[in-house]
Every structure is written in structure tokens, then in C-alpha cells.
Amino acid sequence: MTHVLSDIRILDNLLALNLNVSLWSARRKMSQEDLGGAELPPDDLASLGSKRIADPENLKVFGTLKARAFNYLDRHGVRFMSGWAIPEEKAGEIVQELLSIRNEFQKEKEAFLASYDQNVQAWIEKHHQWGEIIRNSTVGPDYVRGRMDFRWQLYKVAPLEQHADNTAVLEAGLAEEVQGLGGTLFGEVSKSAEDIWRRVYHGKTEVTHKALSPLRTLHAKLTGLSFVEPHVAPVAEIVQAALLRMPKKGNITGSDLLLLQGLVCLLKDGTALLGHAQKVIEGYGPAFVLDALLAGPDVIHESNASAEQIDGIVDMDMVDDIHMLLNIPVIDSMAQHPAIPSLGLW
């Protein structure tokens, strides 16, 4: 994808957030004694695995809560250094959600620890043949408590401008991290669009309004991080314009669905997306991009008074290729086709 540069001044609008979620695996290393003192290969050749000393089913909820927190931050921030960069104006909202997840984590943790001894005993009884191996490796609830935690650090990042050692300033590495933010963001957009395409739009001839939800989430992320790179705001405008075209009621079919499918395909292609965003920057407007996604075989006449139309004929081979991509049957030649024309950009 095209390398995207970001200015160090965007740090004025960002906060960095590190999330640390520690989970207890309920695993202990196997020992030679567990196998009755059997002769084993030397350590440089092979090593023993691990044994579970508690039922993993009782620990699944903690992995689920960790994933929920990570997914939430991915939806509202962009990966940065060892955590996420989040919009400063959304910090309060984001921390409130993390507080909610942490409270649930702590509640589940206390419930797990309250019945810890009984759960371990039930696990031993379930695997009574190997009960002694489990019993010899059990740990107390206080040990487990110290290994389960949910916390974060929120801080402001600023460039190192003065230091006794000038090399420390020049080699701080922060500028490179910031310069990569734009590319990281568009990479995350592409990955999200791939997931949206697979889960929601691939091969569909009809969807409900629930299909708009992941696009609204993506739009909110782009809007919140619009200052990261000049092309982000135009992409957000394109997504918003498409959402506004959707009917208020009823299922989404026909040209409306084709528009959404074309939009998601565009979001998957980072190079094409940047090119179309550039057209918006140049004054063509998001409507121009959306109309191009639905362009059919008819001639689109250029108006000298408007930059929102383009002269030319859509290549029918391209239209057929896009139909194959979208897995949509070719319909009547008078109908509109989902096409993502190059617009002279790639």
C-alpha cells in the first residue's frame, strides 16, 4: 500500500493507552516424577509439556473479557507503540468502557476464587487416575489472585526536544512511530473491511439494516482519527455518504446493496481507497466516488460547471470482473453494475 506520512504534531490530539490483562493459565510444567521417574531424553533434545491443574472451562470468561477490551480499543483507536493511540476527545468514553469491562473481570475473578478449592477438587476427581499428579502441583487461591489482573496506563506522548546528549534526541524513534500511524490505520481499515465482507456481504442478494452496523463502527473510528492523515477524513465522508443513501426501512437490496458491496471492496483495497480519497480532496466530493462504484455501461457526460462528473465509458470487462469479485450474477444490461473504475488512479 502507498506509504502514508503523518506529522509529529498529530500527537497534540492523541493519547497513548497501554492495556495489561494478565490471565492465569492453570498450567504447571510436567516433571519426571509425574511419569514415575521414567528415563527421558536430555533437555537439549526434548522437553516435557504441561499439565492443567484446574478446569479450563472456568477460566474462559477471562479470555473473553480480554478479547472484548482489545476489540473495543481496535474499533476506536489505532495500534501505536506497545498499545493504542486514541483520540484525546474520546478518552473519557473509552476509559468508561474499560472500567465496565474491568469491573466485570474483577467480579468474575472473585467468583472464581471463592469456589477455587472446590473446582480444583472436582478437577482431581474428574481425572482421578492422574489425581496425584494434579494434587502435587496445585497452588493456593492467593497465588492465583496475584496472577490475574486488568489494568491500563493512559498517557500523553511528546517528542524529546531537549537532552544533554543530542544523539538521544535524534534517535528517539518517536517520529518513525508517528509517521507509520497513517499506514497502520489504513491497514486496519482494510483488515476490518475484509472481515465485514466475509461475514456480512459476500454472496448476498439481500441484507437487513444490521449490515450497516459494522460500517457505522468503521466510520466512527475514521472520524475520531481523522487528524492522523489527510486522506482519513475523505474516506469517512465516503462511508457516511453511502450510509445516508440507504433506505430508512426494509431490507437492503438491488442497487443499494451493490453500492455497499462496492464500498466494502473499495475499503479492502488500500491503494484504490487512497486514490479515491484524493479525488475527494481535489473537490470531486464523496457522491462522485459512490456514483463511480455504481457506474454502468452508459456514457457519463462531463459538465463543465461541475467537478462531480467524469466523461468516459466504463470498461465492460471490468464490470464483469467486479461481478465475479462480488459473486453477483450479471443482470439485465440496462441495470446498474457495481464497478470500481480506476478513475485514472491505478
VOBA-1610 file (N, C-alpha, C; in pm, whole numbers, padded with zeros to 5 digits, always signed):
BEGIN
Met+00085-00119+00000Met+00000+00000+00000Met+00088+00124+00000Thr+00037+00232-00055Thr+00111+00357-00057Thr+00153+00397+00083His+00281+00436+00096His+00331+00477+00227His+00269+00611+00262Val+00213+00620+00381Val+00145+00740+00425Val+00223+00804+00539Leu+00255+00931+00527Leu+00328+01002+00630Leu+00232+01077+00721Ser+00268+01086+00847Ser+00190+01163+00943Ser+00282+01263+01010Asp+00231+01380+01043Asp+00310+01484+01106Asp+00316+01461+01256Ile+00432+01489+01315Ile+00451+01468+01459Ile+00352+01548+01541Arg+00295+01655+01483Arg+00201+01740+01557Arg+00069+01672+01586Ile+00042+01562+01520Ile-00084+01492+01550Ile-00085+01439+01693Leu+00032+01431+01754Leu+00038+01387+01894Leu-00039+01481+01985Asp-00060+01605+01940Asp-00136+01701+02021Asp-00279+01654+02042Asn-00329+01570+01951Asn-00468+01524+01958Asn-00482+01380+02006Leu-00370+01317+02038Leu-00371+01176+02073Leu-00329+01151+02216Leu-00380+01044+02273Leu-00329+00988+02397Leu-00288+00844+02368Ala-00186+00799+02437Ala-00142+00660+02423Ala-00201+00578+02537Leu-00246+00458+02504Leu-00307+00371+02605Leu-00244+00233+02598Asn-00191+00189+02709Asn-00139+00052+02723Asn-00237-00028+02805Leu-00275-00144+02757Leu-00367-00231+02830Leu-00292-00357+02871Asn-00294-00386+03000Asn-00228-00506+03052Asn-00332-00595+03118Val-00359-00708+03056Val-00454-00805+03111Val-00376-00934+03135Ser-00363-00970+03262Ser-00291-01092+03299Ser-00391-01203+03328Leu-00371-01317+03266Leu-00458-01432+03285Leu-00380-01548+03344Trp-00444-01625+03429Trp-00382-01746+03484Trp-00417-01863+03394Ser-00317-01937+03351Ser-00341-02046+03254Ser-00382-02176+03320Ala-00365-02187+03453Ala-00395-02313+03525Ala-00307-02427+03475Arg-00190-02395+03426Arg-00095-02496+03378Arg+00030-02497+03465Arg+00085-02614+03486Arg+00214-02630+03553Arg+00300-02724+03469Lys+00428-02704+03476Lys+00518-02785+03397Lys+00521-02929+03448Met+00521-03023+03352Met+00534-03164+03389Met+00675-03189+03441Ser+00685-03286+03532Ser+00815-03324+03585Ser+00839-03472+03562Gln+00965-03511+03579Gln+00999-03652+03561Gln+00925-03739+03663Glu+00904-03684+03782Glu+00834-03758+03886Glu+00690-03788+03846Asp+00630-03698+03766Asp+00492-03721+03721Asp+00481-03847+03638Leu+00590-03885+03575Leu+00590-04004+03489Leu+00656-04123+03558Gly+00657-04119+03691Gly+00708-04232+03767Gly+00858-04249+03758Gly+00930-04140+03731Gly+01075-04149+03725Gly+01127-04214+03599Ala+01043-04223+03495Ala+01086-04285+03369Ala+01203-04208+03309Glu+01289-04283+03239Glu+01404-04220+03175Glu+01356-04135+03058Leu+01404-04011+03053Leu+01361-03917+02950Leu+01479-03871+02867Pro+01455-03823+02743Pro+01563-03769+02662Pro+01624-03647+02731Pro+01746-03611+02698Pro+01808-03492+02757Pro+01732-03366+02719Asp+01747-03258+02799Asp+01673-03134+02780Asp+01701-03070+02645Asp+01825-03087+02592Asp+01855-03024+02463Asp+01793-03099+02346Leu+01732-03214+02374Leu+01665-03291+02270Leu+01514-03275+02278Ala+01460-03280+02397Ala+01314-03273+02414Ala+01283-03221+02553Ser+01164-03167+02568Ser+01120-03118+02698Ser+00977-03164+02723Leu+00945-03178+02851Leu+00811-03219+02887Leu+00712-03104+02867Gly+00589-03140+02848Gly+00485-03039+02831Gly+00432-02989+02963Ser+00304-02954+02965Ser+00243-02900+03087Ser+00119-02979+03121Lys+00072-02960+03244Lys-00049-03025+03291Lys-00146-02918+03343Arg-00273-02943+03327Arg-00374-02850+03378Arg-00408-02890+03522Ile-00411-02790+03609Ile-00445-02820+03749Ile-00582-02765+03786Ala-00654-02712+03688Ala-00792-02666+03710Ala-00865-02675+03578Asp-00997-02678+03584Asp-01080-02691+03465Asp-01070-02563+03381Pro-01021-02572+03256Pro-01009-02452+03172Pro-01141-02386+03139Glu-01250-02461+03148Glu-01382-02405+03120Glu-01415-02291+03217Asn-01366-02303+03340Asn-01394-02200+03441Asn-01314-02072+03418Leu-01218-02077+03326Leu-01132-01961+03300Leu-01164-01893+03167Lys-01252-01952+03088Lys-01281-01897+02955Lys-01333-01754+02959Val-01410-01720+03061Val-01471-01588+03069Val-01365-01479+03071Phe-01249-01507+03131Phe-01145-01405+03141Phe-01081-01378+03004Gly-01064-01483+02925Gly-01015-01464+02788Gly-01115-01387+02703Thr-01244-01412+02727Thr-01349-01342+02654Thr-01347-01193+02687Leu-01331-01159+02815Leu-01327-01019+02856Leu-01203-00948+02802Lys-01091-01017+02798Lys-00970-00959+02741Lys-00991-00929+02592Ala-01049-01025+02521Ala-01075-01005+02379Ala-01172-00889+02356Arg-01271-00877+02444Arg-01369-00768+02433Arg-01300-00633+02447Ala-01208-00621+02541Ala-01135-00496+02561Ala-01047-00464+02441Phe-00976-00565+02391Phe-00890-00544+02274Phe-00972-00503+02152Asn-01085-00570+02132Asn-01170-00537+02017Asn-01225-00395+02027Tyr-01261-00355+02148Tyr-01314-00220+02168Tyr-01208-00116+02133Leu-01086-00137+02180Leu-00978-00041+02150Leu-00943-00042+02003Asp-00952-00157+01938Asp-00928-00163+01793Asp-01033-00084+01716Arg-01155-00081+01768Arg-01264-00010+01700Arg-01252+00142+01715His-01186+00187+01822His-01182+00331+01849His-01043+00392+01840Gly-00941+00309+01836Gly-00804+00359+01829Gly-00727+00292+01718Val-00598+00322+01713Val-00511+00262+01613Val-00388+00211+01687Arg-00337+00096+01648Arg-00222+00038+01716Arg-00103+00134+01710Phe-00041+00154+01826Phe+00066+00253+01835Phe+00163+00210+01944Met+00292+00197+01906Met+00393+00152+02000Met+00348+00020+02065Ser+00339+00013+02196Ser+00301-00113+02259Ser+00152-00121+02293Gly+00074-00023+02246Gly-00068-00023+02277Gly-00148+00039+02166Trp-00227+00141+02200Trp-00313+00209+02105Trp-00297+00360+02117Ala-00314+00428+02005Ala-00332+00573+02007Ala-00481+00598+01998Ile-00534+00679+02088Ile-00677+00707+02089Ile-00698+00857+02081Pro-00810+00902+02023Pro-00838+01046+02019Pro-00855+01100+02161Glu-00789+01210+02191Glu-00796+01265+02326Glu-00940+01300+02363Glu-01017+01346+02267Glu-01154+01387+02298Glu-01245+01269+02332Lys-01202+01146+02298Lys-01281+01028+02329Lys-01226+00950+02448Ala-01124+01005+02514Ala-01058+00933+02622Ala-01155+00897+02735Gly-01241+00991+02773Gly-01337+00965+02880Gly-01430+00851+02848Glu-01483+00853+02727Glu-01575+00747+02682Glu-01505+00612+02680Ile-01382+00610+02631Ile-01307+00484+02620Ile-01273+00429+02758Val-01230+00515+02849Val-01197+00471+02984Val-01322+00418+03056Gln-01437+00479+03033Gln-01560+00431+03095Gln-01590+00288+03051Glu-01569+00259+02923Glu-01592+00122+02875Glu-01491+00025+02937Leu-01365+00068+02947Leu-01264-00018+03009Leu-01297-00042+03156Leu-01348+00060+03224Leu-01388+00044+03363Leu-01500-00059+03376Ser-01593-00055+03283Ser-01704-00151+03284Ser-01651-00293+03266Ile-01560-00312+03171Ile-01504-00445+03147Ile-01420-00489+03267Arg-01342-00396+03325Arg-01260-00432+03441Arg-01347-00472+03559Asn-01457-00401+03582Asn-01548-00437+03692Asn-01602-00578+03674Glu-01637-00611+03550Glu-01687-00745+03522Glu-01576-00848+03543Phe-01455-00812+03502Phe-01339-00900+03521Phe-01318-00928+03669Gln-01321-00823+03752Gln-01298-00839+03895Gln-01410-00921+03960Lys-01531-00899+03914Lys-01644-00976+03969Lys-01628-01124+03939Glu-01591-01156+03814Glu-01571-01296+03776Glu-01450-01355+03848Lys-01349-01274+03870Lys-01230-01319+03941Lys-01263-01359+04085Glu-01340-01275+04154Glu-01376-01306+04292Glu-01465-01430+04299Ala-01555-01445+04201Ala-01642-01563+04199Ala-01558-01689+04175Phe-01459-01678+04087Phe-01373-01793+04058Phe-01292-01831+04180Leu-01236-01731+04249Leu-01153-01759+04365Leu-01234-01813+04483Ala-01359-01770+04493Ala-01445-01814+04603Ala-01471-01964+04596Ser-01476-02017+04476Ser-01502-02161+04459Ser-01379-02235+04407Tyr-01262-02171+04423Tyr-01140-02226+04365Tyr-01107-02365+04418Asp-01106-02381+04551Asp-01070-02510+04610Asp-01164-02621+04566Gln-01295-02591+04562Gln-01392-02691+04518Gln-01371-02728+04371Asn-01340-02627+04290Asn-01318-02654+04147Asn-01195-02741+04124Val-01089-02714+04199Val-00968-02795+04186Val-00996-02940+04229Gln-01069-02955+04339Gln-01102-03090+04385Gln-01188-03164+04282Ala-01283-03092+04221Ala-01367-03154+04118Ala-01283-03194+03997Trp-01182-03116+03966Trp-01093-03147+03854Trp-01011-03273+03885Ile-00965-03284+04008Ile-00890-03402+04051Ile-00978-03527+04042Glu-01101-03514+04088Glu-01194-03629+04084Glu-01228-03668+03941Lys-01237-03569+03853Lys-01268-03598+03712Lys-01155-03678+03649His-01033-03650+03690His-00916-03720+03635His-00849-03799+03748His-00931-03880+03815His-00885-03949+03936His-00765-04039+03910Gln-00753-04092+03790Gln-00639-04179+03759Gln-00507-04103+03771Trp-00515-03970+03744Trp-00395-03886+03749Trp-00405-03784+03863Gly-00490-03814+03958Gly-00517-03719+04066Gly-00394-03677+04143Glu-00303-03770+04168Glu-00184-03737+04246Glu-00094-03639+04172Ile-00086-03653+04039Ile-00005-03561+03957Ile-00060-03419+03970Ile-00195-03406+03968Ile-00257-03275+03979Ile-00237-03220+04120Arg-00264-03305+04221Arg-00259-03261+04361Arg-00120-03211+04399Asn-00017-03273+04347Asn+00120-03234+04381Asn+00160-03100+04320Ser+00078-03049+04228Ser+00114-02923+04160Ser+00017-02810+04189Thr-00082-02834+04272Thr-00181-02729+04297Thr-00118-02610+04369Val-00181-02495+04350Val-00138-02371+04415Val-00259-02312+04487Gly-00233-02226+04581Gly-00341-02167+04659Gly-00409-02052+04586Pro-00526-02012+04634Pro-00600-01903+04570Pro-00527-01769+04572Asp-00446-01746+04675Asp-00370-01619+04679Asp-00269-01612+04566Tyr-00208-01726+04533Tyr-00115-01733+04420Tyr-00188-01698+04291Val-00306-01754+04274Val-00385-01729+04152Val-00428-01583+04146Arg-00470-01527+04259Arg-00514-01388+04264Arg-00405-01294+04211Gly-00282-01321+04249Gly-00172-01234+04208Gly-00137-01244+04061Arg-00191-01343+03993Arg-00162-01361+03851Arg-00279-01328+03760Met-00382-01269+03814Met-00498-01227+03734Met-00520-01078+03756Asp-00506-01001+03651Asp-00515-00856+03667Asp-00565-00792+03539Phe-00628-00675+03555Phe-00680-00597+03442Phe-00652-00451+03472Arg-00557-00392+03401Arg-00522-00252+03425Arg-00470-00189+03297Trp-00463-00057+03300Trp-00413+00015+03183Trp-00341+00141+03228Gln-00264+00196+03135Gln-00195+00323+03157Gln-00231+00416+03041Leu-00274+00536+03075Leu-00311+00636+02976Leu-00215+00754+02991Tyr-00150+00793+02884Tyr-00051+00899+02897Tyr-00038+00980+02768Lys+00017+01097+02784Lys+00043+01187+02671Lys+00184+01161+02620Val+00198+01155+02488Val+00328+01134+02426Val+00374+01266+02364Ala+00496+01302+02389Ala+00552+01425+02332Ala+00694+01397+02283Pro+00735+01463+02176Pro+00870+01443+02124Pro+00975+01492+02222Leu+01090+01425+02223Leu+01202+01464+02308Leu+01276+01577+02238Glu+01262+01699+02288Glu+01318+01816+02219Glu+01452+01860+02277Gln+01474+01835+02404Gln+01600+01878+02465Gln+01658+01766+02550His+01787+01744+02535His+01856+01644+02614His+02005+01673+02605Ala+02077+01640+02711Ala+02222+01668+02712Ala+02292+01596+02598Asp+02242+01479+02562Asp+02301+01402+02451Asp+02215+01422+02328Asn+02267+01495+02229Asn+02190+01525+02108Asn+02152+01399+02032Thr+02236+01295+02041Thr+02205+01169+01972Thr+02076+01108+02027Ala+02055+01122+02157Ala+01932+01069+02217Ala+01809+01132+02157Val+01817+01262+02126Val+01705+01332+02065Val+01684+01286+01921Leu+01793+01277+01846Leu+01783+01242+01704Leu+01739+01097+01685Glu+01776+01010+01779Glu+01746+00868+01764Glu+01634+00822+01856Ala+01547+00914+01896Ala+01440+00878+01988Ala+01340+00779+01926Gly+01325+00785+01795Gly+01239+00689+01725Gly+01092+00723+01723Leu+01051+00830+01793Leu+00909+00863+01801Leu+00855+00908+01665Ala+00934+00986+01591Ala+00888+01035+01461Ala+00851+00920+01369Glu+00934+00814+01369Glu+00905+00699+01284Glu+00775+00631+01324Glu+00753+00623+01455Glu+00628+00562+01503Glu+00508+00644+01456Val+00517+00775+01467Val+00407+00862+01427Val+00386+00857+01276Gln+00497+00856+01201Gln+00485+00852+01056Gln+00417+00725+01007Gly+00426+00620+01088Gly+00362+00495+01048Gly+00215+00486+01085Leu+00163+00584+01159Leu+00025+00577+01205Leu-00076+00574+01090Gly-00053+00658+00990Gly-00146+00662+00878Gly-00154+00528+00808Gly-00036+00470+00778Gly-00035+00340+00713Gly-00097+00232+00800Thr-00071+00238+00931Thr-00131+00141+01023Thr-00283+00153+01022Leu-00333+00276+01025Leu-00478+00297+01026Leu-00543+00242+00901Phe-00487+00273+00784Phe-00547+00223+00661Phe-00533+00072+00650Gly-00426+00016+00707Gly-00413-00129+00711Gly-00522-00192+00796Glu-00555-00128+00910Glu-00661-00178+00996Glu-00798-00165+00928Val-00817-00056+00853Val-00942-00039+00779Val-00958-00152+00677Ser-00849-00181+00605Ser-00853-00288+00506Ser-00885-00423+00570Lys-00821-00450+00684Lys-00846-00576+00754Lys-00990-00585+00803Ser-01042-00474+00856Ser-01181-00472+00902Ser-01277-00493+00786Ala-01247-00431+00672Ala-01333-00447+00555Ala-01332-00591+00505Glu-01216-00657+00511Glu-01209-00799+00473Glu-01303-00880+00561Asp-01302-00851+00690Asp-01388-00923+00784Asp-01535-00891+00759Ile-01566-00763+00734Ile-01704-00723+00705Ile-01753-00791+00578Trp-01668-00796+00478Trp-01705-00860+00351Trp-01738-01007+00373Arg-01652-01077+00446Arg-01668-01220+00466Arg-01793-01250+00549Arg-01814-01173+00656Arg-01924-01202+00749Arg-02059-01151+00702Val-02059-01040+00627Val-02186-00969+00605Val-02231-00965+00459Tyr-02139-00941+00366Tyr-02181-00905+00231Tyr-02150-01008+00123His-02056-01096+00146His-02015-01187+00039His-02130-01275-00008Gly-02158-01269-00138Gly-02260-01355-00198Gly-02403-01321-00164Lys-02428-01210-00094Lys-02563-01177-00051Lys-02638-01100-00161Thr-02766-01128-00173Thr-02853-01052-00262Thr-02952-00967-00182Glu-02945-00980-00050Glu-03034-00903+00038Glu-02973-00904+00178Val-02976-00789+00245Val-02928-00781+00384Val-03025-00694+00463Thr-03020-00709+00595Thr-03101-00624+00681Thr-03020-00501+00721His-03081-00413+00799His-03011-00292+00842His-02898-00323+00941Lys-02896-00445+00993Lys-02784-00484+01079Lys-02653-00482+01002Ala-02662-00498+00871Ala-02542-00499+00788Ala-02472-00364+00787Leu-02544-00258+00828Leu-02485-00125+00830Leu-02403-00101+00957Ser-02429-00180+01061Ser-02364-00157+01190Ser-02211-00160+01183Pro-02149-00261+01119Pro-02002-00259+01115Pro-01946-00143+01035Leu-02020-00095+00935Leu-01975+00021+00859Leu-01987+00148+00943Arg-02090+00157+01026Arg-02102+00272+01117Arg-01987+00272+01218Thr-01951+00153+01267Thr-01840+00143+01361Thr-01710+00188+01294Leu-01689+00146+01171Leu-01569+00185+01097Leu-01569+00335+01071His-01686+00390+01041His-01697+00535+01018His-01662+00612+01146Ala-01709+00563+01261Ala-01680+00631+01388Ala-01530+00630+01416Lys-01465+00519+01386Lys-01320+00511+01406Lys-01248+00611+01316Leu-01285+00615+01189Leu-01222+00707+01095Leu-01245+00853+01135Thr-01365+00883+01178Thr-01397+01020+01218Thr-01314+01061+01339Gly-01303+00972+01438Gly-01228+01004+01558Gly-01080+01022+01532Leu-01027+00956+01429Leu-00884+00961+01398Leu-00857+01038+01268Ser-00947+01126+01231Ser-00935+01196+01102Ser-00812+01284+01093Phe-00755+01324+01207Phe-00638+01413+01207Phe-00507+01336+01185Val-00513+01203+01184Val-00391+01123+01171Val-00325+01140+01035Glu-00407+01155+00930Glu-00355+01160+00794Glu-00459+01229+00707Pro-00417+01311+00608Pro-00514+01391+00531Pro-00621+01312+00457His-00595+01185+00424His-00693+01107+00347His-00798+01041+00434Val-00782+01046+00567Val-00875+00975+00655Val-01013+01039+00653Ala-01019+01171+00665Ala-01149+01239+00666Ala-01227+01216+00537Pro-01164+01223+00418Pro-01238+01194+00295Pro-01295+01052+00292Val-01219+00955+00342Val-01270+00818+00346Val-01392+00811+00438Ala-01385+00879+00552Ala-01500+00883+00643Ala-01620+00946+00574Glu-01597+01049+00494Glu-01705+01115+00420Glu-01768+01020+00319Ile-01686+00940+00252Ile-01738+00845+00153Ile-01828+00742+00221Val-01782+00689+00336Val-01861+00590+00409Val-01991+00652+00458Gln-01983+00773+00514Gln-02104+00840+00564Gln-02203+00867+00451Ala-02153+00911+00337Ala-02242+00939+00223Ala-02315+00813+00178Ala-02245+00698+00180Ala-02309+00572+00143Ala-02416+00534+00244Leu-02388+00551+00372Leu-02487+00519+00475Leu-02612+00606+00463Leu-02592+00733+00427Leu-02706+00824+00413Leu-02793+00790+00293Arg-02739+00719+00197Arg-02818+00679+00079Arg-02907+00558+00106Met-02885+00490+00217Met-02960+00368+00242Met-03104+00399+00284Pro-03198+00312+00246Pro-03338+00334+00285Pro-03353+00325+00436Lys-03448+00400+00490Lys-03468+00403+00635Lys-03532+00276+00688Lys-03612+00211+00603Lys-03684+00091+00646Lys-03668-00018+00542Gly-03696-00140+00585Gly-03695-00253+00494Gly-03556-00307+00468Asn-03553-00423+00406Asn-03425-00484+00373Asn-03355-00408+00262Ile-03225-00425+00254Ile-03143-00354+00155Ile-03115-00449+00039Thr-03158-00409-00079Thr-03144-00494-00197Thr-03102-00408-00316Gly-03093-00473-00431Gly-03071-00402-00558Gly-02949-00313-00558Ser-02966-00194-00615Ser-02854-00102-00632Ser-02800-00054-00497Asp-02886-00046-00395Asp-02837-00006-00263Asp-02738-00109-00208Leu-02772-00236-00224Leu-02681-00340-00178Leu-02553-00342-00262Leu-02568-00324-00392Leu-02449-00322-00478Leu-02356-00207-00440Leu-02414-00096-00400Leu-02332+00018-00357Leu-02252-00019-00233Leu-02317-00082-00136Leu-02248-00121-00014Leu-02139-00225-00042Gln-02171-00320-00130Gln-02071-00422-00164Gln-01951-00358-00235Gly-01978-00265-00324Gly-01869-00195-00391Gly-01787-00113-00293Leu-01854-00050-00195Leu-01784+00029-00094Leu-01691-00058-00011Val-01741-00173+00033Val-01658-00263+00115Val-01539-00313+00035Cys-01560-00345-00094Cys-01448-00387-00179Cys-01346-00274-00192Leu-01393-00152-00202Leu-01302-00038-00210Leu-01223-00022-00080Leu-01290-00039+00034Leu-01222-00027+00163Leu-01118-00136+00182Lys-01137-00251+00117Lys-01039-00359+00126Lys-00911-00328+00050Asp-00921-00243-00050Asp-00807-00213-00138Asp-00745-00081-00096Gly-00638-00086-00018Gly-00579+00035+00036Gly-00534+00134-00069Thr-00473+00085-00176Thr-00424+00175-00281Thr-00538+00246-00351Ala-00642+00171-00390Ala-00757+00232-00456Ala-00828+00329-00362Leu-00836+00293-00234Leu-00904+00378-00137Leu-00835+00513-00124Leu-00703+00512-00116Leu-00629+00638-00108Leu-00649+00721-00234Gly-00653+00654-00349Gly-00675+00726-00474Gly-00810+00794-00479His-00913+00724-00436His-01046+00783-00436His-01057+00893-00331Ala-00991+00875-00217Ala-00990+00980-00115Ala-00923+01106-00169Gln-00819+01087-00250Gln-00752+01201-00310Gln-00846+01277-00403Lys-00932+01205-00472Lys-01030+01271-00560Lys-01124+01360-00478Val-01160+01313-00359Val-01246+01394-00272Val-01172+01519-00228Ile-01044+01503-00194Ile-00962+01618-00155Ile-00954+01719-00269Glu-00949+01669-00392Glu-00938+01757-00509Glu-01071+01823-00545Gly-01177+01789-00471Gly-01303+01859-00491Gly-01412+01782-00561Tyr-01388+01656-00592Tyr-01492+01581-00662Tyr-01608+01543-00571Gly-01583+01530-00444Gly-01690+01500-00349Gly-01717+01352-00336Pro-01766+01307-00218Pro-01794+01164-00196Pro-01901+01110-00289Ala-01996+01195-00333Ala-02101+01149-00424Ala-02041+01100-00554Phe-01935+01165-00599Phe-01867+01125-00722Phe-01813+00983-00710Val-01751+00953-00595Val-01695+00821-00573Val-01805+00716-00569Leu-01914+00745-00499Leu-02024+00649-00489Leu-02089+00625-00624Asp-02105+00730-00701Asp-02162+00714-00835Asp-02070+00628-00922Ala-01939+00645-00903Ala-01844+00564-00980Ala-01854+00417-00943Leu-01883+00389-00815Leu-01898+00249-00772Leu-02016+00182-00841Leu-02117+00262-00874Leu-02236+00207-00938Leu-02241+00232-01088Ala-02133+00286-01143Ala-02134+00323-01285Ala-02165+00203-01372Gly-02256+00224-01466Gly-02291+00119-01560Gly-02226+00143-01694Pro-02272+00075-01799Pro-02210+00085-01930Pro-02244+00213-02006Asp-02336+00294-01949Asp-02375+00415-02019Asp-02265+00520-02015Val-02268+00610-02108Val-02174+00722-02108Val-02214+00819-01998Ile-02116+00863-01920Ile-02141+00963-01817Ile-02084+01093-01869His-02169+01187-01900His-02125+01311-01963His-02065+01405-01861Glu-01961+01474-01901Glu-01895+01569-01814Glu-01963+01704-01824Ser-01981+01765-01710Ser-02034+01901-01707Ser-01921+01997-01681Asn-01909+02099-01765Asn-01801+02196-01746Asn-01816+02273-01616Ala-01938+02279-01564Ala-01962+02359-01444Ala-01947+02280-01316Ser-01918+02148-01327Ser-01913+02066-01207Ser-01796+01970-01211Ala-01737+01950-01096Ala-01628+01852-01085Ala-01680+01720-01031Glu-01813+01703-01029Glu-01869+01583-00970Glu-01907+01479-01073Gln-01870+01499-01201Gln-01897+01402-01305Gln-01771+01383-01388Ile-01761+01270-01451Ile-01643+01240-01531Ile-01687+01183-01664Asp-01616+01218-01770Asp-01650+01174-01904Asp-01587+01039-01930Gly-01659+00948-01996Gly-01599+00821-02033Gly-01700+00709-02031Ile-01657+00592-02070Ile-01739+00473-02072Ile-01673+00366-01987Val-01749+00304-01899Val-01693+00201-01812Val-01661+00078-01894Asp-01543+00023-01876Asp-01498-00097-01945Asp-01585-00215-01901Met-01654-00280-01995Met-01743-00389-01958Met-01668-00509-01905Asp-01543-00528-01949Asp-01464-00637-01893Asp-01443-00614-01744Met-01422-00486-01709Met-01404-00452-01567Met-01532-00478-01490Val-01645-00442-01549Val-01774-00466-01483Val-01793-00615-01457Asp-01761-00699-01559Asp-01775-00843-01541Asp-01681-00894-01432Asp-01558-00839-01429Asp-01462-00881-01327Asp-01514-00848-01187Ile-01573-00728-01172Ile-01625-00689-01041Ile-01742-00778-01001His-01826-00815-01099His-01936-00906-01067His-01883-01040-01016Met-01774-01086-01078Met-01713-01210-01029Met-01661-01192-00888Leu-01598-01075-00861Leu-01545-01046-00729Leu-01656-01044-00625Leu-01766-00979-00659Leu-01877-00966-00565Leu-01963-01091-00560Asn-01937-01187-00651Asn-02017-01310-00657Asn-02164-01280-00681Ile-02188-01185-00773Ile-02325-01143-00806Ile-02350-01175-00953Pro-02460-01240-00987Pro-02486-01272-01126Pro-02506-01146-01210Val-02460-01151-01334Val-02480-01039-01425Val-02627-01032-01462Ile-02687-00912-01445Ile-02830-00899-01472Ile-02850-00819-01600Asp-02972-00777-01621Asp-03008-00707-01744Asp-02910-00596-01775Ser-02875-00582-01900Ser-02773-00485-01940Ser-02816-00342-01913Met-02946-00317-01894Met-02993-00181-01867Met-02978-00147-01719Ala-02953-00251-01634Ala-02942-00226-01490Ala-02804-00173-01457Gln-02793-00115-01339Gln-02665-00062-01297Gln-02576-00175-01246His-02444-00160-01269His-02348-00262-01231His-02254-00208-01126Pro-02211-00294-01030Pro-02113-00249-00931Pro-01974-00250-00992Ala-01918-00134-01015Ala-01785-00125-01074Ala-01699-00033-00990Ile-01573-00067-00981Ile-01478+00021-00913Ile-01377+00064-01018Pro-01411+00167-01098Pro-01322+00209-01205Pro-01194+00273-01150Ser-01092+00272-01231Ser-00965+00325-01185Ser-00966+00476-01169Leu-01051+00545-01246Leu-01055+00691-01244Leu-00917+00751-01272Gly-00835+00673-01340Gly-00700+00718-01372Gly-00607+00717-01254Leu-00644+00643-01146Leu-00565+00646-01024Leu-00477+00524-01008Trp-00508+00413-01072Trp-00420+00296-01062Trp-00428+00217-01191
//
